[in-house]
């Protein structure tokens, strides 16, 4: 279990605060332009929906040089908030901004959240809500939608349910959602969403688990939380938040490190919880909280040609590692894919992608494997599948593209016997 030596300043803040009923946590790095809006929305949500609870808002920052922390502590709610909401809160909101300590020399989103968890546990909160610091679509209702199922319904983990543009969340669409569904039978649509809520009991369990590592201390934290909640037996639901508008990234340019950290964490946990997922067949829906929203998410530009180019270049540079992670049959199929002159004509099928991903999951757990090298080899295959998905859905609406994503997730379930067979062969156990 990692040791986070909380600084004396953080310990002093915990002692000053004493305890709280509900906490909003905001991890950040250089978000001075957007975090003030997030703080105001959170303040309004706490006043409107939980006026009788003792609230606290904690910003866990990475030492931003742009004054992010100052914005948090100086952002007061509008003077008119109580008059408009017609609610006067019982307790004053405490706002705290702090620089989180690294974990075993590693800093990142997971380290920021680990500090938030420790503060929440020390304050004995009933519900912890965490929201991203770059949100432009958060409204006060999000606080109730995330905390409500915990405080009113007895749930422990509340995952977000967003309306997203068809090319937003490509890691989610092609890996984390369908693999979560196939492995553990849970149809959690956004298992790496940055906005979620956790009960006090689950916070305490997170701090006990020994699976937290250098990957989950960075961008692997979201999938670590989701898969840990599933496998540790906690009650899970999803909150309909509407559209998520934030600083989205083009998968062709920005998502390589995030991809490796998310997938590396997912693969490691699959090894840790293998006794559970090997028994799971099929999947089940997860309860949803909140009114269904009809929204138009913000369009995101993607560099389709660059995705295809990255895949094509990898066939020259990654052939050796691909031969170590893929079966000969899948390797031959990948190397034989046609690279057309127009990106829209490029296709890498869901079925081939799923077999490649399952092959890689098995290879990841072989004795003596270089896991970083393997994840680097998987990245261009992910670029190829993302390019193929774009080709398949260019003329589709977001709703139509969502059906393609759901169909791919069903194929993950249908092909799970392929994974189970290869996994048992790797472990040297019976295929029965």
N, C-alpha and C positions, 0 to 999 in steps of 0.2 A: 504494500500500500504506500503511495507517495506521501512524503511528509512536506506539508506546506508550512513553513515557519512564518506564521502571520506576523507582520511587523508590529512593533509596539504601538504605532499610531492606529493600526486597525483594531488592535485589542482595546485601546482606549476608547475608540468609537463604539465598540460592542458594549463596553461597560457603561458608557454614557447612555446608550439607547435602552439598555436593560432588557426589554422584551418587546415583541410585536405580534400582531395577529396575522397580518398579511404584508408581504414584501414584494416590491417590483424591483427586479434586477436588470441592469442594462450594461452589457459588456461593450467596450468601445475602443477605438483607436483613430484619432484624427477625424472626429465627426462633429466638430463645433458647428457646422452649418446646418445640421439636421437634428441633433440630439435635443435642442430646446423644444422643438415641436413634439418630439416623443415624450419628453418630460411633462409638458402641459397636458397632453392627451391622457397620460397615466394619472396625473393629479386629478383631472376632471372625472375620470372613471372611478377612482377611489372614493371621491366625494359623493358622486351620484349613486353608486351601487353598494358601497360598503361604508356608510357614514358612521356606523357605530363601532367599527373595528379600529384597532390601533395600527396605523400604516407606517411603513418606512420605504424609502426609495434609495437604492444603492447603485451607484455607477462604479463598475470595476474597469478601470482604464489601464492602458498599456503605456502610460507616460506620454500622452499626446502633447506635442509641442504647440498645438494650435489653440489651447485654452478650452478644450472639451470639458474638463472637470469644472472649470470656472462657470461655464454656461449652465451646467447642471445645478450647482448650488445657488446661482443667482436667478434662475428661472422661477419666478413667482407665478402662481395662477392668476389669470385675469381678475381684476377687481370685481367684475360682475358675475363670476362663476356661481356664487351661492345664490345670487338673486335670480339668475336664469334657471338653475337647477332646483331652486326652492328647497334646498337641503343645507343644513348647517352641520358639519361633521362634529362628532364628539371629541375627536383627538386631532391634534395638529400633525401634519405630515412632516416627518424628518427626512431631509435630503442629504445624502452623503456621497461624496466622490473620493475615490482612493485609487492609488496605483497598486495593482495586485503584485504579489511576489511570484517569481518563476517557480516552477515545480521541477526539482532535480535539474536545474539549469535550462529548462524549456519554458518559453513563454508562448502565449497564443490564446485563442478563444477558450479552449478547454481549461487553461490555467485561470483565466478570468472567471469562468463559471465555477471552478472549484472554490475560489475565494468567496463567491456569492453563496455557494452551498454552505460553507463553514459559518458564514455570518448568519444565514437563515437558521441553521441548526442551533447556534448559540442563542439566538433571539426566540427560539421555540415557536416559529411561525406555523400557522395552520396551512397556509398556502403561499407558495412562491411563484410569481409570474415573471417570466423573462421575455423581453422583447428586444429586437435588433435596434441599433442606434442610428441606422440610416433609413428608417421607415418614413415614407411620405403618405402612406395610406392608413396608418393607425388612427382609430377614433376611440373616444372614451369607452364605448361598448365592448371593445376588445378585452378590457380588464375583467368585465363581468363574464364574457364568453369563455375566458380562460380559467378564471378562478371559481366561477359559479359551480361547475361540475364537482370540484373538490369540496367546496364549503357547503353545498346543498345536496349533492348526490353521492358523496362518498367515494369518488374516483381519486386515483393517485397520480395519474399521468394524463395530461390533456395535450394532444398533438394538434397542430393547426390544420385546417382544411381550407386551402386557398383556391381562388379562381386565378389561374396563371395563363400567361400567353404560351402558346404551344411550344415555343423554343426556349422558354425559361425553365430552369430546373432540369437540365439534361442528365445530370448524375442521378437525380431522384427518379426520373422517368425510365431510364435504361438500366439502373442497377439497384439503388437502395429500396425503391418501392417494390419492384417485382421480386427481388431476392428476399426481402423481409416477408413478403406474402408466401413465397414458395417454401422457404425454410421453416418459418414458425407459424404459418397459417393465419397470420393477422394482416388484414387489408388496411394497413395504415398508409394513407395516400401520401403523406408528407413526413416520412420518418427522419428527415434531416432539416425540418423547418426550424428557423431561428427563433420562433415565437411559440412559447409553450408554457405549461404550468405543472407544478409538482407539489404533492402533499408533503407535509412535514415528515411523515413516516418514510416516504421514498427518498427524501433528502438524506435522512439518517442512513438509509441503506446504501445510497450512492457513496457515502463517505467510508463505508465499511468494505466495499468491494476491492479486491486486489487485481482487477482487470484494467484499471486505469493506468495508462502508460504514456510514452512520449507522443504517440499518434493521437490519443484521445485528449492530450493536453493542448492540441491544436485544433484542426478542423474535424478531427474524428469524434469530437465530443457529442455531437447531436445523435449520430447513429449509436454511439456507446450508451447514451441515456435511453434511447428507445428500445434497443435490444436487451439492455439490462432490465428495464421495466417489464418487458414481455416475459423474460425467462426467470425473473425472480418472483413472478406470480402476482404482480400488482394490477389493479383495475385500470383500464385504459379507455379513453374515449377521444373523439375529435371535435373541435370547435369550428363552426363555419364562420370564418373571418371575412369572407369576401375577397376582393382583389388585394394582392400584395404588390405594392409599388415601392421599389427600393433601388439601390445601385446595382442592378443586375450586370452579369459579366458574360461576354461572348465566350462560349466554350472553346473556340479555336485559339483564343489568345490568353486566357487568364486562369483556366481551371486545372492545369496539370498538377501542381502541388496539392490543391484541395482534393482532387481525385484520388491521389495516392494515399492521403491521410484518411479519407472516408473509407475507401475500399480496404485499405490495410486493417483498419479497426474492425470493419465488418467481417473480414476473413479471419482475423484472430479470434473474435468472439464465436464464430462458427466452430472453430476448434474447441473452444472452452465449453460450448453448449451442445456438442455433437450428440450426446445421448438423448437430448430433447428433440432436435429437428429430424433426426433419423426416423423417429416414430410418427412424425406429422404427415398427414395426407390431406390434400385439399386445403381450403381456406375458409374463413368466416368473416362477415362484415363486422366493423367496429362501430359502436354507437356514435351518433352525431348529435351535437348540441348546438342550438341556435337556428334561426330561420334561414331557409335557403335563399341565396341572393342571386339576382340576375345582374351581372356586372360585366363590363368590358375591360379586361386587363390591358396594361400598357404594352404596346408592341416592342419587341426587342430585335435589334439587327444582329444577324449572325453572318460570319464569313464562311459561306458554304464551300467555296473553292479552297480555302486554306485547310479546312477539315480534310478534304479529299487529298490535298497535297501532303499533309502530314501523314496520312495513311500510306500513300504511295511511297513516300520517302522511307517510311519504316520498313517496307518490304526489302529494302537494300541494307538497312542498318540493324534491324531487329530479327533477322531470320534465325540467327543462332539461338537467341533466348526463346523465340517462338517455338523452335524445335524441342526445347526443354519443357515448355509449359502446355503445349497442345499435342493431341494425339496425331499420328501421321495423317489420318484422314482429314481432320479439321485443318491442319497445316497446309495440306495440298489444296484444299478448297479456298483458303485465304490467299495463298500465293497465286491462285488461278483466277481470282476475281478480275473482271475487266475494268480498266480505268478509262472511262470515256472522256472525250474532249470537253463535254458540258457537265458540270457538277450535278445538274438535275437528273442526269441519266445514270448516276452512280447508285448502286444498290448493294447493301450488305444486309442479308435477311435477318429477321429476328431469330429464326431457328439456328442459323450459323453462329450468331452472336451469343446465344444462350449456351450452346455447347462449348464455345471458346471460354466463356466466363466460368462455366462449371469446371472445365479442364484446369483453368488457372487457380480456382479455389482449391482443387485437389493438390496441384503442384505446390502451392503455397505452404502446405503442411508436410511436404516431404523432408526427410532428414537432410540437414546441411544445405538447404536451398538459400540462395541469396535473394531475400524477399524484396529488397529495394529494387534490385535489377528486374525482378519479375513484374513488380508493379509498374516500373517504367516501360516494360514491354507490353503490358496490357493497355497502357494509356492510348497509344495510336489505334488499337483495335476499338476502343471506346470512341475515339474520334471518327473511325470508319462507320460504326453503328449510328452515331449521331448524324453523320452526313447522309446515311441511308434513310434514317427517319425523316430528315428534312426533305429528301427527294420524294419520299412516299406521301408526304402531307403538304406539299407546296400549295396546292389548290384547295386545301381543306380549311374549314373554320376551326376555331379552338375546340368546339364540342366534338366535331368529327375526328380531330387529331386525338382527343381524349379517348375515344373509342379504340383507336389504334393502339394507344398505350395500354389500355385495359386488355385488349386481345393479346398483346405481347406478354402481359403478366400471366394470363391464363396459359400461354405456351410455356412459361417458366414452370408452372405447376405440372403440366403434362409431361415435361422432359425431366422432372425431378428423379425418376427412376434411373436415368442415365447418370446423374450425379451420385446417387446412393450407391450404385454398382461400382463406379470408379472410386468412390471414397472407401468402400469396404475393401476393394482390391488394394488400395494404397495402404490401408491399415492392416491388411493381411487377415481379415475376418470374413465370416460367411456372408454371402450375398442374400441369404434367406431373409 
